[in-house]
Amino acid sequence: MNSDKGVTEAYCRMVLSELQQIELKSIERREISEQIKKRVQFNFEIVAGVISFFVAWGFLLTGIIKNSTLSSLMGVVSIFVLTYITCVLLWHTPLFARFRRANFERRLNNSQEKIDEINRDNTNLLLSKDIKESYIPRQYLSIQVLTILLRYFENNQASFLNEAIGLFEDDLAHTEMELKDISKENVIDREVLYLGIEF
């Protein structure tokens, strides 16, 4: 990576903006997956509820539970709850793992075009000159670190990148934290791993 004495606040802001775009798109992709999981779970809960309802009323209508007293109502509720709990327990067993995965993947396929678009956008941003060949050294190329470096610019403590990095390293030396702790949620590392691209 290059190191340029003339790199200023404007350049750091531009790189930070691109990293934030990558992060937002990554969050959007995760949210698509989470919504699908919630939808699969919601659909299962409806099915489990319907099954439980029919089982409970089946017991009532066949006369196993007498339908003339309060105890029969309690019996129907108990059968409903027990059937629902049984459905939930069965749903989370390996027996239904393939079905859960197939249901999730089928719904994921419906959103694949959007996910592919996010992946393309993030790949293009990661491989852009501003990120891949950035003047900012790789170890400082994270949202967290750039936010700190920009604070030095905003407070008129630094005019150029090398000065901001020097201040950052001084501050880091006086704390118990390490650079890896500050940038452990590095969006570049996470996305490169997810997308499987050379960086």
Disulfide bonds with the S-S distance in Angstrom:
none
